[in-house]
Structure formats: structure tokens, C-alpha cells
Amino acid sequence: MQSSIVNASGAAALLSLLTALPAEAALFTFNTGAVTNSIATATRPESAGKFEIESADDFALTSQTSITSATFTGLLTGGATTANIGEVRVVIYRVFPFDSNVGRTSGPPTFSTPQVPTRVNSPSDVEFADRDTSPPPGNLTFTTTPLGTFSSALNSVQPGGIHPTPGQTTGGNGPIPGQEVEFDVNFTTPFDLPADHYFFVPQVEITTASGEFLWLSGTRPIVPPGTPFPQGFTDLQSWTRDTFLDPDWLRVGTDIVGAGTFNEAFTLTGQTIVPEPASVALLGTGLVGLGALYRRRKKA
């Protein structure tokens, strides 16, 4: 009996040691590369007279990461200016089937629904986390910088341009002019995310009736100065949905435009949590010790 108590106490001590291993932070950055005007997609929170629209593009993390800031670039349309920006929101989704009702789909291999051809590699049904300027003071702050690289996009998905199956392929809503603006966002409460594959969704409210924010495309495939996806992850194309399609999503390129695939223009910055080399060695020693304790108890 005494031996069992000693072994249990030793195991508890080792477990406490392992959970308190020191770690060091390393800079994390992700960047889809240069902004392009191949397409611009509406993405906004629900507001007075306007239904919610979400556009999403993916990123991957190979270890626990704290995301502290982001940038994204788009067009302000309909004569809107930065003075007409209201609520700004950022939402993180995991990749389907996480956080999703798989039972409402057709199952493998397509996971289709009555509204969309497939949910494979889409964002999940519901969000994983979000940050918002509303209600004030919120947990997100932002600044804007007007740019002059593009004064229009070659194609677009505008409000009212998202349709369920079988009418999902419209070719897009065509070219649209606007003022190019970069949003620099600070998360006053960082996103603390475990290693996984995620989608990033920015939403911008424009307070004028005719104005909209449309997110501009990024480089695809990602090339320097963009950040390649880590080994074991695939760069997925961008997806979109509105209130009427929710909880499903459509692929911007494959489903709506009907040709090609798109990335969106954004960057992420933060810190990854990396175990120190000495901690890794200590972890191995601790695991050996736990194994020895287990074998002693088996013999008792």
C-alpha cells in the first residue's frame, strides 16, 4: 500500500513538472503576398438595412500561437470614404467538419447540401472565435490607409450575388470601382489559437446606404514576399456566404465565378509558443520516469 502511494505521488509530481515546462516565444507572420484586383468580395456585419455577408480565406498554424494584429485590403465602393466606416469585426473559423453539423450534409465524399455542391475544405458552420469594435470599447482597434494601386476590381461578388444551388454559378457581378484602403487591426485581446487549419474573415460596416466594403484578392499561388503554407497543409481557395446561405458556404472561384480559384489579401502577426530545447529533454526524462513508475506498479 505504501509503495502505491509513493508511486502515485511521484507520478503527480512528474505530471506537474511536465505541465510547467518553460517555453519561449517566436515571431509569427503570415502573408498572402501582393494585393491583386482579380476579384473583390463583399464582407460585412449585419447592420440597419443590411444583411450579414462573410468572405473567408485560410491560414495554418503548426504550434500554439497568439495572433496580435492583422492587415487586410479592399475597396470602399458607392462613394464611401473612411469617414463612413462603422463596426469592424474579425472572425476565425476552423475547417469543416469541425464545429459543423455533418448530419445535414450528404456525407462523404462531397458533403453536399440542398444549398451547395460541397462543404469539403470550407469554413465550419459556426465560428471558433471573434474580435470586434462593438460594443465599445470592444477588443479590436484599427487604423486605415488609403492606397492608390487599384481604383477598381476586374470582377466582384456583391451583396445579392450569392445564390444557392442550382443557381450558384453566376460568373460574378463584374467589375466595380472604389477607393483602395488598407486596414491595420490590433487585437487588444489576442487570438490564442492551438495548432490547426483556420479561416480568417474580416467584416467592415459602411454606414452609407449605397456604400460597401469589398475585400480584394491576394496572390495565388502564394509567392515571395508571401508566406508559403507549412508542410502538411494545403492553401485552400476563398469562400463566401450571406445570411440566406448560412450555415453553408460557396467557393468564390469554383462555385460562383465558375472558373479559377482565389486567395484574399491579408497578413497576420503574433507569437508562437515554442518549447525550449532544455524543456524538450526534460520532457523525455519525465516520460521515462512515468514509464518506470507504471512498470513498478504493475509488478507490485
Secondary structure, DSSP 4 states (H G I P E B T S, - for coil): -HHHHHHHHHHHHHHHHHHT--EEEEEEEEE--SEEEEEEEE-B--BTTB--EEEEEEEEESS-EEEEEEEEEEEEETT--GGGEEEEEEEEEEBTTTTS-GGGS--TTT---SS-S--TTPBPSS-SEEEES-STT-SEEEEEEE--S-SEESSEE-TT----TTS-----S--EE-EEEEEEEEEEEEEEE-SEEEEEEEEEEE-SSS-EEEEEEE-SS--TTS-PPPTT---PPPEEEETTTTT--EEIIIIIISS---EE-EEEEEEEEEE-HHHHHHHHHHHHHHHHHHHHHHH-
